[in-house]
């Protein structure tokens, strides 16, 4: 029996979710009107229903995110919402607050969100014991840790891992930095992302070691190269981060990873994709052309590279060259890329300051900008908006096709036409057949095949079996009408296909396993990301030559602090665990 591999895409809204399905997603995760971990990405229930019908056409599933921590008086409201979403067609609920498990929940799969802090075999085993059919693992794990978790939980409990997108600097579900600095809680879907802010690094004597830098901002994950290793470690669902991202990002990244997974499946026959339909045509994906802070493989193979996003916490885009000269509003670039009017550009100076601009007029490698203040020869240049590529994403979408085998059987004046999809769903049309016998039997046979072997909606029909006792003549309009009837019946059957029902027994003691809290703990975040290591200050695991610059141990006096504006945070280094913690500073 083949093992299915799932490509799981984010969706800010139903239209983006549909675009993800069209680009090859096996599943989409999306929030309903409330209780999602991205408060700015909520959706009405009727929009979720629209997305569910479309996804189910291809056997794709919809995961609804009910993954914030809840106030006690919100739990009943959340339960009622989950039942509404279930009636709308949702296949899975992704949860963080384990108090929900004590309630009467809809009979579909429950997945433990990455916010439930799954980093150890013990934690994974405990959550699997509560009835979760899937665990979404922490993004900062190694492959060895993934293997250990896989060995600790039953085969029926699947593992999901992020394969692309933003990497939180703190362990998921246990970051309180936003709540501490702004009052906006990440565990309530309102993270202000202070980790992406710029800070000074200051030692205990007040000496500024690093000035005005994105010291807590990691690069974005990109694990396509490691997909075979992730599969071997036991990962079955590959998740793309980005429920706040736009449609262009989702289309581009989903199509890219669809190709990656399909190539792996083609070379490894023990695996199959988790939904139906194949893609034809469309744009050529390129992850570098949509949002990126630079790429990292994080810790999957251990601590090997710098993770800091360095130049900026926002998307710089693809590197395209450097500035040769600046004169007035004109900038001459050293680049082999073709630019067009409207392209978005980022310029990075020696101090890593970033200046953004829109190309107003492009003439070869000469670009006219509205303002060139601060731009100098030698500055690196990136393109963060490729107008031609964006237009291609809009106009040249792939087509997702469901192959349908047709069986045509006509005997004794009665014809039965059966249409069957690749995943075993079938419909049939049976009718008394009083069409006249064909004067030219071979031409009539060919006419049946020609008119039935066509595309209708998402379905590509192909006659595999044509058995008749009398070859009859049918007008083309009659055959086209039969094909359209079959397509309509198939579409309705697929869109209303039965879901995998999973009964739940209330777990009143589940809340004891909650790892997150609505109150501020002393430790604001903990991470495998370490500023000391990033700056070459780690004495246990020195970085490789050329990977860092600037700060050297010298007479460094700890503790170290992160300071910006009125905020001051203390850093603590747990070298035994190879982890860093961020705490409030006593003199904030």
C-alpha positions as CSV (number, residue, x, y, z in Angstrom):
1,X,0.0,0.0,0.0
2,X,1.3,3.4,-1.0
3,X,1.9,6.1,1.6
4,X,0.4,9.5,0.8
5,X,2.4,12.7,1.0
6,X,0.4,15.9,1.5
7,X,1.3,19.4,0.4
8,X,-0.5,21.8,2.8
9,X,-1.0,25.4,1.7
10,X,-2.0,28.6,3.6
11,X,-4.9,30.8,2.6
12,X,-5.8,34.2,3.9
13,X,-9.2,33.9,2.2
14,X,-11.2,31.5,0.1
15,X,-10.0,32.9,-3.3
16,X,-6.4,32.3,-2.3
17,X,-7.3,28.8,-1.1
18,X,-8.9,28.1,-4.5
19,X,-5.8,29.3,-6.2
20,X,-3.7,27.0,-4.0
21,X,-5.9,24.1,-5.0
22,X,-5.5,25.0,-8.7
23,X,-1.7,25.1,-8.2
24,X,-1.6,21.6,-6.8
25,X,-2.2,21.8,-3.0
26,X,-3.5,18.6,-1.4
27,X,-4.9,20.6,1.5
28,X,-5.4,24.2,2.7
29,X,-5.4,25.6,6.2
30,X,-7.6,28.7,6.8
31,X,-9.3,30.5,9.6
32,X,-13.0,30.9,10.2
33,X,-14.4,34.2,11.5
34,X,-12.5,34.0,14.9
35,X,-10.0,32.1,17.1
36,X,-7.3,31.7,14.4
37,X,-3.7,32.4,15.2
38,X,-3.7,35.1,12.6
39,X,-6.4,37.5,13.7
40,X,-6.1,39.5,10.4
41,X,-7.0,36.4,8.4
42,X,-10.5,35.5,9.4
43,X,-13.2,34.4,7.0
44,X,-17.0,34.1,7.1
45,X,-18.4,30.5,7.4
46,X,-20.1,30.7,4.0
47,X,-16.7,31.5,2.4
48,X,-15.3,28.4,4.1
49,X,-18.2,26.4,2.7
50,X,-17.4,27.6,-0.8
51,X,-13.8,26.7,-0.5
52,X,-14.6,23.2,0.9
53,X,-16.8,22.4,-2.1
54,X,-14.1,23.4,-4.5
55,X,-11.4,21.5,-2.6
56,X,-13.4,18.3,-2.3
57,X,-13.8,18.2,-6.0
58,X,-10.1,17.2,-6.1
59,X,-10.1,15.2,-2.9
60,X,-8.2,18.1,-1.2
61,X,-9.0,18.8,2.4
62,X,-9.7,22.0,4.4
63,X,-8.1,22.4,7.8
64,X,-9.7,25.1,9.9
65,X,-7.5,26.9,12.4
66,X,-9.0,27.2,15.8
67,X,-5.6,27.6,17.3
68,X,-5.5,30.4,19.8
69,X,-5.7,30.2,23.6
70,X,-9.2,30.9,24.8
71,X,-10.6,32.8,27.7
72,X,-12.9,30.6,29.8
73,X,-16.0,32.3,28.5
74,X,-15.0,31.8,24.9
75,X,-14.8,28.0,24.9
76,X,-18.5,27.5,24.3
77,X,-18.4,30.0,21.5
78,X,-15.5,28.2,19.9
79,X,-17.3,24.9,20.2
80,X,-20.3,26.3,18.4
81,X,-18.1,27.8,15.7
82,X,-16.5,24.4,15.2
83,X,-19.9,22.8,14.6
84,X,-20.8,25.5,12.1
85,X,-17.6,25.0,10.2
86,X,-18.1,21.2,10.3
87,X,-21.5,21.7,8.7
88,X,-19.8,24.0,6.1
89,X,-17.6,21.0,5.1
90,X,-14.4,21.4,7.1
91,X,-12.3,18.2,7.3
92,X,-9.9,19.0,10.1
93,X,-9.6,21.3,13.1
94,X,-6.2,22.6,14.1
95,X,-6.2,23.4,17.8
96,X,-3.8,24.9,20.4
97,X,-6.0,25.2,23.5
98,X,-6.4,21.7,25.0
99,X,-9.4,22.9,27.0
100,X,-11.4,22.3,23.8
101,X,-10.8,18.6,24.1
102,X,-13.1,18.4,27.2
103,X,-16.1,19.6,25.0
104,X,-18.4,17.9,22.5
105,X,-16.6,18.4,19.2
106,X,-17.5,17.6,15.6
107,X,-16.5,14.1,14.4
108,X,-13.6,15.0,12.2
109,X,-9.8,14.9,12.6
110,X,-8.1,17.0,15.3
111,X,-4.5,18.1,14.7
112,X,-2.3,19.5,17.4
113,X,-1.0,22.9,16.2
114,X,2.7,23.7,16.3
115,X,1.6,26.2,19.0
116,X,1.2,23.1,21.3
117,X,5.0,23.1,21.6
118,X,5.8,19.6,20.2
119,X,9.6,19.2,20.7
120,X,10.1,16.0,22.5
121,X,9.0,12.3,22.2
122,X,7.3,12.6,25.6
123,X,5.2,15.6,24.6
124,X,4.3,14.0,21.3
125,X,3.2,10.8,22.9
126,X,1.1,12.6,25.4
127,X,-0.7,14.6,22.7
128,X,-1.2,11.5,20.5
129,X,-2.8,9.8,23.6
130,X,-5.4,12.6,23.6
131,X,-6.7,11.5,20.2
132,X,-4.9,13.8,17.9
133,X,-4.5,12.2,14.5
134,X,-1.6,14.5,13.5
135,X,1.1,16.5,15.2
136,X,2.5,19.7,13.7
137,X,6.1,19.8,14.9
138,X,8.2,22.7,16.1
139,X,10.1,24.3,13.3
140,X,13.5,24.3,15.1
141,X,13.9,20.5,15.3
142,X,16.7,18.3,13.9
143,X,16.0,15.3,11.8
144,X,17.2,13.1,14.7
145,X,14.5,14.7,16.9
146,X,11.9,14.1,14.3
147,X,12.9,10.5,14.1
148,X,12.7,10.1,17.8
149,X,9.2,11.6,17.9
150,X,8.1,9.3,15.0
151,X,9.2,6.3,17.0
152,X,7.3,7.4,20.1
153,X,3.8,7.8,18.6
154,X,1.5,5.3,16.9
155,X,1.7,4.9,13.1
156,X,-1.9,6.2,13.0
157,X,-0.7,9.6,14.3
158,X,0.9,11.4,11.4
159,X,3.6,14.1,11.5
160,X,3.5,17.5,9.8
161,X,6.4,19.8,9.3
162,X,6.9,23.3,7.8
163,X,8.8,23.1,4.5
164,X,8.8,26.7,3.5
165,X,8.2,30.2,4.9
166,X,8.8,32.3,8.0
167,X,10.6,30.8,11.0
168,X,9.6,32.1,14.4
169,X,12.7,33.0,16.5
170,X,11.0,31.6,19.6
171,X,9.7,28.1,20.2
172,X,6.1,28.1,18.8
173,X,3.4,28.6,21.4
174,X,5.8,29.8,24.0
175,X,6.7,33.3,22.8
176,X,5.4,36.2,24.9
177,X,7.7,38.9,23.5
178,X,4.8,40.7,21.6
179,X,2.5,40.5,24.6
180,X,5.2,41.9,26.9
181,X,6.2,44.8,24.7
182,X,2.9,45.7,23.0
183,X,0.1,43.9,24.9
184,X,-0.7,42.0,21.7
185,X,-0.5,38.2,22.4
186,X,0.8,35.8,19.8
187,X,-1.2,33.1,21.5
188,X,-4.3,35.2,20.8
189,X,-3.5,35.7,17.1
190,X,-2.2,39.2,17.4
191,X,1.6,39.0,17.3
192,X,3.2,42.4,16.6
193,X,6.4,40.7,15.5
194,X,8.9,42.6,17.7
195,X,11.4,39.9,16.7
196,X,11.6,41.6,13.3
197,X,12.5,45.0,14.9
198,X,16.0,46.5,15.0
199,X,18.0,46.4,18.3
200,X,21.3,47.4,19.7
201,X,23.3,44.7,21.5
202,X,24.7,46.1,24.7
203,X,26.8,44.4,27.3
204,X,26.6,44.9,31.1
205,X,28.9,47.9,31.0
206,X,26.7,49.7,28.5
207,X,29.1,49.1,25.6
208,X,27.2,48.8,22.3
209,X,28.5,45.7,20.6
210,X,26.1,45.8,17.6
211,X,24.1,48.9,16.6
212,X,20.7,49.0,15.1
213,X,20.4,45.5,13.7
214,X,17.7,42.9,13.2
215,X,19.3,40.6,15.8
216,X,16.2,38.4,16.4
217,X,15.0,38.1,12.8
218,X,15.8,34.7,11.2
219,X,15.7,34.0,7.5
220,X,12.9,32.0,5.9
221,X,12.7,28.2,5.8
222,X,13.3,26.4,2.6
223,X,13.6,22.6,2.8
224,X,13.0,21.4,-0.8
225,X,16.6,20.0,-0.9
226,X,15.9,18.0,2.2
227,X,12.5,16.6,1.3
228,X,13.8,13.0,0.9
229,X,15.4,13.1,4.3
230,X,12.2,14.5,5.8
231,X,10.1,11.7,4.3
232,X,12.6,9.1,5.6
233,X,12.4,10.7,9.1
234,X,8.6,10.1,9.0
235,X,7.1,13.4,7.8
236,X,3.9,12.9,5.8
237,X,2.6,16.5,5.5
238,X,4.6,19.4,4.2
239,X,3.3,22.7,5.3
240,X,3.9,26.1,3.7
241,X,3.8,29.0,6.1
242,X,2.0,32.2,5.1
243,X,-1.7,32.8,6.0
244,X,-1.0,36.5,5.7
245,X,0.7,36.3,2.4
246,X,-0.8,37.4,-0.9
247,X,-2.1,35.2,-3.7
248,X,1.1,35.6,-5.8
249,X,3.2,34.1,-3.0
250,X,0.8,31.2,-2.5
251,X,0.5,30.4,-6.2
252,X,4.2,30.5,-6.8
253,X,5.3,28.5,-3.7
254,X,2.6,25.9,-3.9
255,X,3.3,25.2,-7.6
256,X,7.0,24.9,-6.9
257,X,6.6,22.4,-4.1
258,X,4.0,20.5,-6.1
259,X,6.7,19.9,-8.7
260,X,9.2,18.9,-5.9
261,X,6.9,16.4,-4.3
262,X,5.8,15.0,-7.7
263,X,9.4,14.4,-8.7
264,X,10.0,12.5,-5.5
265,X,6.9,10.4,-5.9
266,X,7.9,9.5,-9.5
267,X,11.2,8.2,-8.3
268,X,9.8,6.5,-5.2
269,X,6.8,4.3,-6.1
270,X,6.0,3.6,-2.4
271,X,4.5,7.0,-2.1
272,X,1.5,8.8,-3.7
273,X,0.0,12.3,-3.5
274,X,-2.8,12.9,-1.1
275,X,-5.4,14.3,-3.6
276,X,-6.4,13.8,-7.2
277,X,-6.0,15.7,-10.4
278,X,-2.9,16.6,-12.4
279,X,-1.6,20.0,-13.5
280,X,-1.2,21.1,-17.1
281,X,0.5,24.2,-18.3
282,X,0.8,27.4,-16.4
283,X,3.7,29.6,-15.2
284,X,7.1,28.3,-14.2
285,X,7.5,28.8,-10.4
286,X,10.4,30.5,-8.8
287,X,10.4,31.0,-5.0
288,X,13.0,33.7,-5.2
289,X,10.6,36.0,-7.0
290,X,8.1,36.3,-4.2
291,X,8.5,37.1,-0.5
292,X,11.8,36.0,1.1
293,X,14.1,37.2,3.8
294,X,16.8,34.8,2.4
295,X,16.7,31.1,2.9
296,X,17.8,28.7,5.7
297,X,17.6,25.0,6.4
298,X,17.5,26.0,10.1
299,X,18.5,23.1,12.4
300,X,17.3,20.0,10.4
301,X,20.9,18.9,9.9
302,X,22.2,20.6,13.1
303,X,23.6,24.0,13.6
304,X,25.4,24.7,10.4
305,X,24.8,28.2,9.1
306,X,23.9,31.7,10.2
307,X,20.1,32.1,10.5
308,X,19.9,35.9,10.9
309,X,18.1,37.7,8.1
310,X,20.9,40.2,8.3
311,X,20.0,43.1,5.9
312,X,16.3,43.4,6.8
313,X,13.4,41.7,8.4
314,X,11.2,42.5,5.4
315,X,11.5,40.9,2.0
316,X,14.5,42.1,0.0
317,X,13.7,40.0,-3.0
318,X,16.0,38.3,-5.5
319,X,19.6,39.7,-5.7
320,X,20.1,41.4,-9.1
321,X,23.4,43.2,-8.9
322,X,24.8,46.5,-7.6
323,X,24.8,50.2,-8.3
324,X,27.4,51.5,-10.8
325,X,26.5,55.2,-10.7
326,X,23.9,57.7,-9.5
327,X,23.2,60.9,-11.3
328,X,20.1,63.0,-10.5
329,X,17.1,60.6,-10.5
330,X,18.9,58.1,-12.7
331,X,20.7,55.0,-11.3
332,X,22.9,52.8,-13.5
333,X,23.0,49.1,-12.4
334,X,25.4,46.3,-12.9
335,X,22.9,43.5,-13.6
336,X,22.1,40.8,-16.1
337,X,18.4,40.9,-15.2
338,X,15.8,42.5,-17.5
339,X,13.9,45.1,-15.6
340,X,10.6,46.8,-16.5
341,X,8.7,49.9,-15.4
342,X,7.1,49.3,-12.1
343,X,9.5,46.8,-10.7
344,X,10.2,47.1,-7.0
345,X,13.8,47.5,-5.9
346,X,15.7,47.3,-2.6
347,X,19.1,48.9,-2.1
348,X,21.4,47.8,0.7
349,X,24.3,49.9,2.0
350,X,27.4,49.0,3.9
351,X,25.6,49.5,7.3
352,X,22.8,47.2,6.1
353,X,20.4,50.1,5.8
354,X,17.7,49.2,3.2
355,X,16.1,51.7,0.9
356,X,13.1,50.7,-1.2
357,X,12.0,52.3,-4.5
358,X,9.8,51.7,-7.5
359,X,11.4,51.8,-11.0
360,X,9.5,54.6,-12.8
361,X,11.3,54.4,-16.1
362,X,13.6,51.6,-17.2
363,X,16.0,51.9,-20.2
364,X,18.3,48.9,-20.3
365,X,20.3,49.0,-17.1
366,X,19.5,52.7,-16.4
367,X,16.6,53.1,-14.0
368,X,14.8,56.4,-13.1
369,X,13.5,56.7,-9.6
370,X,11.4,59.2,-7.8
371,X,14.1,59.8,-5.3
372,X,17.8,58.7,-5.2
373,X,18.7,60.2,-1.8
374,X,21.1,57.9,0.1
375,X,21.9,55.7,-2.9
376,X,25.6,55.3,-3.7
377,X,27.8,53.2,-6.1
378,X,28.5,49.8,-4.8
379,X,25.2,49.3,-2.9
380,X,23.7,45.9,-3.5
381,X,20.4,45.8,-5.4
382,X,17.5,43.4,-5.0
383,X,14.2,43.1,-6.9
384,X,11.3,42.6,-4.5
385,X,8.5,43.0,-7.1
386,X,8.9,41.5,-10.5
387,X,6.0,43.0,-12.5
388,X,6.3,40.6,-15.4
389,X,6.3,37.6,-13.1
390,X,3.3,38.9,-11.2
391,X,1.4,39.3,-14.5
392,X,2.3,35.8,-15.5
393,X,1.0,34.5,-12.2
394,X,-2.3,36.1,-12.9
395,X,-2.7,35.2,-16.6
396,X,-1.0,31.9,-16.9
397,X,-2.4,29.7,-14.2
398,X,-2.1,25.9,-14.5
399,X,-5.2,23.8,-15.1
400,X,-6.0,21.0,-12.6
401,X,-7.5,18.1,-14.5
402,X,-9.3,15.0,-13.2
403,X,-9.0,12.1,-15.6
404,X,-12.3,10.2,-16.1
405,X,-12.5,6.8,-17.7
406,X,-15.7,6.3,-19.7
407,X,-17.4,2.9,-20.3
408,X,-20.1,2.9,-23.0
409,X,-22.3,-0.2,-23.2
410,X,-25.2,-0.5,-25.6
411,X,-27.2,-3.7,-25.7
412,X,-30.7,-4.6,-26.9
413,X,-31.9,-1.0,-27.1
414,X,-30.5,0.1,-23.7
415,X,-27.4,2.1,-23.2
416,X,-25.4,2.5,-20.0
417,X,-22.6,5.1,-19.8
418,X,-20.4,5.0,-16.7
419,X,-17.8,7.7,-15.9
420,X,-15.2,6.8,-13.2
421,X,-12.5,9.1,-11.7
422,X,-9.0,8.1,-10.9
423,X,-9.9,7.8,-7.2
424,X,-12.9,5.5,-7.7
425,X,-15.9,7.9,-7.8
426,X,-18.4,7.0,-10.5
427,X,-21.7,8.2,-12.0
428,X,-23.8,6.6,-14.7
429,X,-26.4,7.5,-17.3
430,X,-28.8,4.8,-18.4
431,X,-31.4,5.4,-21.2
432,X,-33.6,3.5,-23.7
433,X,-31.7,3.8,-26.9
434,X,-33.8,4.3,-30.0
435,X,-31.1,6.1,-32.1
436,X,-31.0,4.7,-35.7
437,X,-28.4,2.2,-36.7
438,X,-25.4,3.9,-38.3
439,X,-25.0,3.6,-42.1
440,X,-21.2,3.9,-41.5
441,X,-20.5,1.9,-38.3
442,X,-16.8,2.7,-38.1
443,X,-17.4,6.5,-38.6
444,X,-20.2,6.3,-35.9
445,X,-17.8,4.6,-33.4
446,X,-15.2,7.2,-34.1
447,X,-17.8,10.0,-33.5
448,X,-18.7,8.5,-30.1
449,X,-15.0,8.5,-29.1
450,X,-14.3,11.9,-30.5
451,X,-17.2,13.7,-28.8
452,X,-16.8,11.9,-25.5
453,X,-13.0,12.2,-25.4
454,X,-13.1,15.9,-24.4
455,X,-12.6,18.3,-21.5
456,X,-15.7,19.5,-19.6
457,X,-15.0,21.7,-16.6
458,X,-12.1,20.0,-14.6
459,X,-12.8,16.6,-16.2
460,X,-10.8,15.1,-19.1
461,X,-13.0,12.2,-20.4
462,X,-11.5,9.3,-22.2
463,X,-13.5,6.3,-23.6
464,X,-11.8,3.1,-22.4
465,X,-14.5,0.6,-23.2
466,X,-17.0,0.8,-26.1
467,X,-19.2,-2.3,-26.4
468,X,-22.3,-2.2,-28.6
469,X,-24.5,-4.8,-30.3
470,X,-25.7,-2.3,-32.8
471,X,-23.6,0.7,-33.8
472,X,-26.0,3.7,-33.7
473,X,-25.7,7.1,-35.0
474,X,-25.8,10.1,-32.5
475,X,-25.7,13.7,-33.4
476,X,-22.7,15.5,-31.9
477,X,-25.1,17.7,-29.8
478,X,-26.5,14.5,-28.2
479,X,-23.1,13.1,-27.3
480,X,-22.0,16.5,-25.9
481,X,-25.1,16.6,-23.8
482,X,-24.4,13.2,-22.3
483,X,-20.8,14.2,-21.5
484,X,-22.0,17.4,-19.8
485,X,-24.6,15.5,-17.8
486,X,-21.9,13.1,-16.6
487,X,-19.6,16.0,-15.7
488,X,-22.3,17.8,-13.7
489,X,-23.2,14.6,-11.8
490,X,-19.5,13.9,-11.1
491,X,-18.8,17.4,-9.9
492,X,-21.7,17.3,-7.4
493,X,-20.7,13.9,-6.2
494,X,-17.1,14.9,-5.6
495,X,-17.9,18.2,-4.0
496,X,-20.2,16.4,-1.5
497,X,-18.0,13.3,-0.9
498,X,-18.3,11.9,2.6
499,X,-15.6,12.9,5.1
500,X,-13.5,10.7,7.3
501,X,-15.6,10.7,10.5
502,X,-13.6,10.5,13.8
503,X,-15.7,10.3,17.0
504,X,-14.2,12.1,20.0
505,X,-14.4,11.2,23.6
506,X,-14.3,14.3,25.8
507,X,-10.9,14.6,27.6
508,X,-11.5,16.6,30.8
509,X,-7.9,16.3,32.0
510,X,-6.4,17.4,28.7
511,X,-6.0,21.1,29.8
512,X,-3.2,19.9,32.2
513,X,-1.0,19.5,29.1
514,X,-1.4,23.1,28.0
515,X,2.1,24.6,27.5
516,X,1.0,28.2,26.8
517,X,-0.5,30.7,29.1
518,X,-2.5,33.9,28.9
519,X,-0.3,35.3,31.6
520,X,3.2,36.5,31.1
521,X,5.9,34.1,32.4
522,X,9.3,35.3,33.5
523,X,10.9,33.9,30.3
524,X,9.6,35.8,27.2
525,X,10.9,33.4,24.6
526,X,13.3,30.4,24.3
527,X,15.0,29.5,21.1
528,X,17.7,27.3,19.5
529,X,18.6,30.5,17.6
530,X,21.5,32.1,19.5
531,X,22.9,35.6,19.1
532,X,26.2,34.6,20.6
533,X,26.6,31.9,18.0
534,X,25.5,34.2,15.2
535,X,28.1,36.8,16.2
536,X,31.0,34.3,16.6
537,X,30.9,34.5,20.5
538,X,30.1,30.9,21.2
539,X,33.0,29.1,22.8
540,X,31.4,25.6,22.4
541,X,30.6,25.7,18.7
542,X,32.6,28.3,16.9
543,X,31.2,29.3,13.5
544,X,33.2,28.6,10.4
545,X,35.6,31.2,9.1
546,X,34.0,33.9,7.0
547,X,30.5,33.4,8.5
548,X,30.6,36.3,10.9
549,X,32.3,39.6,11.4
550,X,32.6,42.5,13.9
551,X,32.1,41.3,17.4
552,X,34.8,39.3,19.2
553,X,34.9,38.1,22.8
554,X,37.5,40.5,24.2
555,X,36.4,41.8,27.6
556,X,32.8,41.2,26.9
557,X,30.8,41.5,30.1
558,X,27.5,39.7,30.6
559,X,24.6,39.8,30.8
560,X,23.9,41.1,27.3
561,X,20.9,43.2,26.5
562,X,18.8,44.1,23.5
563,X,17.8,47.7,23.5
564,X,15.6,49.8,21.2
565,X,13.6,53.0,21.9
566,X,12.3,52.5,25.5
567,X,12.6,48.7,25.4
568,X,15.3,46.7,27.1
569,X,15.5,42.9,27.1
570,X,18.0,40.6,28.9
571,X,19.6,37.6,27.1
572,X,20.3,34.4,29.0
573,X,22.3,31.6,27.4
574,X,21.6,28.0,28.4
575,X,24.7,26.5,26.9
576,X,24.0,23.0,28.3
577,X,20.9,22.8,26.1
578,X,22.4,25.1,23.4
579,X,19.5,27.5,23.7
580,X,19.0,31.2,24.2
581,X,16.3,32.9,26.3
582,X,15.0,36.4,26.3
583,X,13.8,37.9,29.6
584,X,12.6,41.3,30.8
585,X,15.4,43.5,31.9
586,X,15.1,44.6,35.6
587,X,15.7,48.3,34.6
588,X,13.3,48.4,31.7
